[in-house]
Amino acid sequence: MLSRSRLSALGQFSTKQFGRIRAVPRRPTIQMNMNMNMNRIPRSGSGSGSAVRFFSERSGHWYYTQHRSTKYVANTVLVANAAVFFAWQYASIYQNRKLMQFLNENFILSWRAVKEGRIWTLLTSAFSHTNFAHFLFNCLAFNAFAGIISGIPGVGGIAVAGLALGSAVTGSLAFLAQNREKGRSSMRSALGASGMVCGFSAAATCLVPKAPMYIMFIPVAIPLWACTAVFLGIDLFYLDDDSSLVGHAAHLGGFGFGLAYYALGLSRFGGILRAGRRGF
């Protein structure tokens, strides 16, 4: 999530570019012969359908397909972000003042918006980007982390949707709280999916801490826990930097929600706590 000093029609934002992140799951060679067994496993609380579990005797591992409801939720988040991003571009290119005003009033987070009753901006601002680099990085990162979480057996669409909405709103609340504490509540506004992305990052790290990740220009895979630790450290270091245009408090708010969401719900599906309880 990016913050800016005042509400304007369309501003220039600077972000910290950490590169493109993608998860690289192990892909077994599945052969339709005696070396492969297939089981269909029900997945609770996630709508219709089930996961298919493959066992490859060649590799000695089980592999799981992604539940289709989690794909729907993740794709809906990405499509919503793309729709709002292109709305900003259309309004800017064609000087559509009516659309520009609508976007400013309903897709930017600020204390002014909340005081005027536009509570929904706590959520809608998390689907809003005006800068292409900001939009692209958040979508790529979200897709990577959502893919890791969605591949966990038992995790369905309801769980993914709850994580997305909760981390987005919590990130927004953290941004507002920090600005109010510093006495600049009327001067700062924000938008972007970074709080949501950080929530997914935290949950994915707790579920699969050693998942291999590739960052642009780095030729070797880095474990997810290390990537998360670096980004978390950057946010903590710049948290009180008034010159930063990045909403570090929103990142930390989303991250905190992701940790809590894992501990209270997703831990039953495995990960660092290995609760071993039935999922929702």
C-alpha positions as CSV (number, residue, x, y, z in Angstrom):
1,M,0.0,0.0,0.0
2,L,1.3,3.4,-1.0
3,S,0.7,6.6,1.0
4,R,0.8,10.2,-0.3
5,S,0.7,13.6,1.3
6,R,-2.7,14.8,0.0
7,L,-5.7,13.7,-1.9
8,S,-5.4,14.6,-5.6
9,A,-6.8,13.5,-8.9
10,L,-4.0,11.3,-9.9
11,G,-0.5,11.4,-8.5
12,Q,2.9,10.0,-9.1
13,F,3.9,7.3,-6.6
14,S,7.3,5.8,-5.8
15,T,7.5,2.3,-4.6
16,K,10.3,0.0,-3.5
17,Q,10.9,-2.5,-6.3
18,F,11.9,-5.8,-4.9
19,G,11.5,-7.6,-8.2
20,R,9.2,-10.3,-9.4
21,I,8.4,-13.2,-7.1
22,R,7.1,-16.5,-8.1
23,A,6.8,-19.8,-6.3
24,V,8.4,-22.8,-8.0
25,P,6.6,-26.0,-6.8
26,R,8.1,-29.4,-7.5
27,R,6.5,-30.9,-10.5
28,P,6.5,-34.7,-10.6
29,T,6.4,-36.7,-13.8
30,I,3.1,-38.4,-13.5
31,Q,2.8,-41.6,-15.5
32,M,-0.4,-43.5,-16.0
33,N,0.9,-46.8,-15.0
34,M,1.6,-48.9,-11.9
35,N,4.0,-46.2,-10.6
36,M,1.2,-43.8,-9.8
37,N,-1.8,-44.0,-7.5
38,M,-4.7,-41.5,-7.4
39,N,-7.0,-40.7,-4.5
40,R,-9.8,-38.1,-4.4
41,I,-9.9,-36.3,-1.1
42,P,-12.9,-34.2,0.0
43,R,-12.1,-30.7,1.1
44,S,-14.4,-29.2,3.7
45,G,-15.9,-25.8,3.8
46,S,-14.8,-24.7,0.3
47,G,-17.8,-25.4,-2.0
48,S,-18.3,-28.2,-4.4
49,G,-15.5,-30.4,-5.7
50,S,-12.6,-32.1,-4.2
51,A,-8.8,-32.3,-4.4
52,V,-7.0,-35.1,-6.3
53,R,-4.0,-36.6,-4.6
54,F,-1.2,-38.2,-6.7
55,F,1.5,-40.4,-5.4
56,S,4.6,-40.9,-7.5
57,E,6.6,-44.0,-6.5
58,R,9.4,-42.6,-8.6
59,S,9.8,-39.5,-6.3
60,G,8.2,-41.0,-3.2
61,H,6.0,-38.0,-2.6
62,W,2.3,-37.2,-2.6
63,Y,1.2,-34.2,-4.8
64,Y,-2.1,-32.4,-4.7
65,T,-4.1,-30.5,-7.3
66,Q,-5.4,-27.1,-6.4
67,H,-9.0,-26.8,-5.3
68,R,-11.0,-25.0,-7.9
69,S,-12.8,-22.7,-5.4
70,T,-9.4,-21.3,-4.3
71,K,-8.6,-20.5,-8.0
72,Y,-11.9,-18.6,-8.3
73,V,-11.2,-16.5,-5.3
74,A,-7.6,-15.7,-6.2
75,N,-8.5,-14.9,-9.8
76,T,-11.4,-12.7,-8.6
77,V,-8.9,-10.6,-6.5
78,L,-6.6,-10.2,-9.5
79,V,-9.4,-9.3,-11.9
80,A,-10.8,-6.7,-9.4
81,N,-7.4,-5.1,-9.1
82,A,-7.0,-5.1,-12.9
83,A,-10.4,-3.5,-13.4
84,V,-9.8,-0.7,-11.0
85,F,-6.3,-0.1,-12.4
86,F,-7.6,0.3,-15.9
87,A,-10.4,2.5,-14.6
88,W,-7.7,4.9,-13.3
89,Q,-5.9,4.8,-16.6
90,Y,-9.0,5.5,-18.6
91,A,-10.0,8.4,-16.4
92,S,-6.5,9.9,-16.7
93,I,-6.1,9.4,-20.5
94,Y,-9.5,10.6,-21.5
95,Q,-9.8,13.3,-18.8
96,N,-13.0,11.8,-17.5
97,R,-13.6,14.0,-14.5
98,K,-16.7,12.2,-13.3
99,L,-14.9,8.8,-13.2
100,M,-11.9,10.4,-11.6
101,Q,-13.9,11.9,-8.8
102,F,-15.7,8.6,-8.3
103,L,-12.4,6.8,-7.9
104,N,-10.9,9.4,-5.6
105,E,-13.9,9.2,-3.4
106,N,-14.3,5.5,-3.3
107,F,-10.9,3.8,-3.9
108,I,-8.5,5.9,-1.8
109,L,-8.1,5.5,1.9
110,S,-7.9,8.5,4.2
111,W,-9.2,9.7,7.6
112,R,-11.3,12.2,5.7
113,A,-13.0,9.5,3.7
114,V,-13.7,7.5,6.9
115,K,-15.1,10.5,8.7
116,E,-17.3,11.3,5.8
117,G,-18.8,7.9,6.0
118,R,-17.0,6.1,3.2
119,I,-16.1,3.1,5.4
120,W,-15.8,0.9,2.4
121,T,-12.6,2.5,1.4
122,L,-10.9,0.4,4.1
123,L,-11.4,-2.5,1.7
124,T,-11.7,-0.9,-1.8
125,S,-8.4,0.9,-1.5
126,A,-6.7,-2.5,-1.3
127,F,-7.9,-3.1,-4.9
128,S,-6.7,0.2,-6.2
129,H,-3.5,1.1,-8.1
130,T,-2.5,4.0,-10.3
131,N,1.1,3.2,-10.9
132,F,1.8,0.2,-13.2
133,A,4.9,-1.0,-11.4
134,H,3.0,-1.0,-8.1
135,F,0.1,-2.8,-9.7
136,L,2.3,-5.4,-11.4
137,F,4.4,-6.2,-8.4
138,N,1.4,-6.6,-6.0
139,C,-0.4,-8.9,-8.5
140,L,2.6,-11.1,-9.1
141,A,3.4,-11.4,-5.4
142,F,-0.2,-12.1,-4.5
143,N,-0.5,-14.8,-7.2
144,A,2.7,-16.5,-5.9
145,F,1.6,-16.5,-2.3
146,A,-2.0,-17.4,-3.0
147,G,-0.8,-20.3,-5.2
148,I,1.2,-21.7,-2.2
149,I,-1.7,-21.4,0.2
150,S,-4.3,-22.8,-2.3
151,G,-2.1,-25.8,-2.9
152,I,-2.4,-26.9,0.7
153,P,-4.8,-29.9,1.1
154,G,-7.9,-28.8,2.9
155,V,-7.7,-25.1,2.2
156,G,-10.7,-23.9,0.3
157,G,-12.1,-20.7,-1.2
158,I,-13.8,-19.5,2.0
159,A,-10.5,-19.6,3.9
160,V,-8.7,-17.8,1.1
161,A,-11.4,-15.1,0.8
162,G,-11.3,-14.6,4.6
163,L,-7.6,-14.1,4.5
164,A,-7.8,-11.6,1.6
165,L,-10.6,-9.5,3.1
166,G,-9.2,-9.5,6.6
167,S,-5.6,-8.6,5.7
168,A,-6.8,-5.8,3.4
169,V,-9.0,-4.2,6.1
170,T,-6.4,-4.7,8.9
171,G,-3.7,-3.2,6.8
172,S,-5.9,-0.1,6.2
173,L,-6.6,0.2,9.9
174,A,-3.0,0.0,10.7
175,F,-2.2,2.8,8.2
176,L,-4.9,5.0,9.7
177,A,-3.8,4.3,13.2
178,Q,-0.2,5.2,12.6
179,N,-1.1,8.5,10.8
180,R,-3.5,9.5,13.6
181,E,-0.8,8.8,16.2
182,K,1.6,11.0,14.4
183,G,-0.9,13.9,14.0
184,R,-1.1,13.7,10.2
185,S,-4.4,12.0,9.9
186,S,-5.9,14.7,7.6
187,M,-2.8,14.9,5.3
188,R,-2.1,11.3,4.2
189,S,-4.0,8.9,2.0
190,A,-3.2,5.5,0.6
191,L,-4.1,2.8,-1.9
192,G,-2.8,-0.5,-3.0
193,A,-3.0,-4.3,-2.3
194,S,0.3,-4.5,-0.3
195,G,-1.4,-5.1,3.0
196,M,-3.3,-8.0,1.5
197,V,-0.2,-9.3,-0.1
198,C,1.7,-9.2,3.2
199,G,-1.1,-11.1,4.9
200,F,-0.8,-13.9,2.3
201,S,3.0,-13.8,2.6
202,A,2.7,-14.3,6.4
203,A,0.2,-17.2,6.1
204,A,2.2,-18.9,3.3
205,T,5.4,-18.6,5.2
206,C,3.8,-20.3,8.2
207,L,2.4,-23.1,6.1
208,V,5.4,-23.8,3.8
209,P,8.4,-21.9,5.2
210,K,10.9,-23.6,2.9
211,A,8.9,-23.1,-0.3
212,P,11.5,-22.1,-3.0
213,M,11.1,-18.6,-4.4
214,Y,12.8,-16.8,-7.3
215,I,13.4,-13.1,-7.2
216,M,14.3,-11.3,-10.4
217,F,18.1,-11.1,-11.1
218,I,18.9,-13.7,-8.4
219,P,19.7,-16.9,-10.1
220,V,19.1,-19.3,-7.2
221,A,16.0,-20.2,-5.2
222,I,15.5,-18.5,-1.8
223,P,13.4,-20.1,0.9
224,L,10.2,-18.3,1.5
225,W,11.0,-17.6,5.2
226,A,14.1,-15.7,4.1
227,C,12.2,-13.5,1.6
228,T,9.6,-12.8,4.2
229,A,12.2,-11.9,6.9
230,V,13.9,-9.4,4.5
231,F,10.6,-7.6,3.6
232,L,9.5,-7.6,7.2
233,G,12.8,-6.1,8.3
234,I,12.5,-3.4,5.6
235,D,9.1,-2.4,6.8
236,L,10.2,-2.3,10.4
237,F,13.2,-0.2,9.6
238,Y,11.3,2.4,7.6
239,L,8.1,2.4,9.7
240,D,8.7,5.8,11.3
241,D,10.4,7.4,8.2
242,D,8.2,10.4,7.3
243,S,9.9,10.8,4.0
244,S,8.9,7.3,2.8
245,L,5.9,7.1,0.4
246,V,5.4,3.4,1.2
247,G,2.7,2.5,3.7
248,H,4.9,0.3,5.9
249,A,2.3,0.3,8.7
250,A,-0.2,-1.2,6.3
251,H,2.2,-3.9,5.4
252,L,2.8,-4.8,9.0
253,G,-0.9,-4.7,9.7
254,G,-1.6,-7.2,6.9
255,F,1.3,-9.3,8.0
256,G,0.0,-9.4,11.6
257,F,-3.4,-10.5,10.4
258,G,-1.9,-13.3,8.3
259,L,0.0,-14.6,11.3
260,A,-3.1,-14.6,13.4
261,Y,-5.2,-16.1,10.7
262,Y,-2.7,-19.0,10.4
263,A,-2.5,-19.5,14.1
264,L,-6.3,-19.5,14.6
265,G,-7.4,-21.3,11.5
266,L,-5.0,-22.4,8.8
267,S,-2.6,-24.1,11.3
268,R,-5.0,-27.1,11.3
269,F,-3.8,-27.8,7.7
270,G,-0.1,-28.1,8.7
271,G,2.8,-25.8,8.7
272,I,5.0,-24.6,11.6
273,L,2.4,-25.3,14.3
274,R,1.1,-28.6,12.9
275,A,-2.1,-28.5,14.8
276,G,-3.5,-31.4,12.9
277,R,-7.1,-30.4,13.3
278,R,-9.8,-30.6,10.7
279,G,-10.0,-27.5,8.4
280,F,-12.7,-25.1,7.7
